């Protein structure tokens, strides 16, 4: 069991500390945004504020990638915070706005997958809020107890798992085709963005520990 834990920890660190992982994640995330924009407009789901949000997200991803590749830690911290809040605001608007405006009978007629999709969106919002809170406690307040670090990493991994669940469920929803395509591309983009954020979080954590002489 301990050998498995060591193997997993080694894989985890190698994957998320790899500059290649961060680069591929950032490029994929930015490449997906035109598709998110296209399907969102076709489904009549995006207003001007959401288009602006995508633009800011694109710039923050590019900035975060640059900071990771050049190891500019202050810029990495700033872009990580901005991207976390950007993702949280977008998810809150979607989960507490657009989805809750849909008639509950719509989800009932979709059956189990409709219920899981709706519940998972609310859970994604909760976990994103937890990740944001933990980021500030760990990196700003510099309170890095073992339990808090475990919660932070577990929360992001759980968030990635939830997004994978949504990618699987989305094609089975009885919404319009453009709506489903928008949701699928949006969640795939979010999945890749949080892989990038995990890379930045781990780099910042290691640098902070070295600075404190731990």
Buried (B, 14 or more C-beta within 10 A) or exposed (E): EEEEEEEEEEEBEEBBEEEEBBBBBBBBBBEBBEBBBBBBBBBEBBEEEBEEBBEBBBBBBBBBBBBBEEEBBEBBBBBBBBBBBBBBBBBEBBBEEBBEEEEEEEBEEBEEBBEBBBEBBBBBBBBBBBBBBBBEBBBEEEEBEEEEBEBBBEBBBBBBEBBEBBBEBBEBBEBEEBBBBBBBBBBBBBBBBBBBBBBBBBBBBEBBEEEEEE
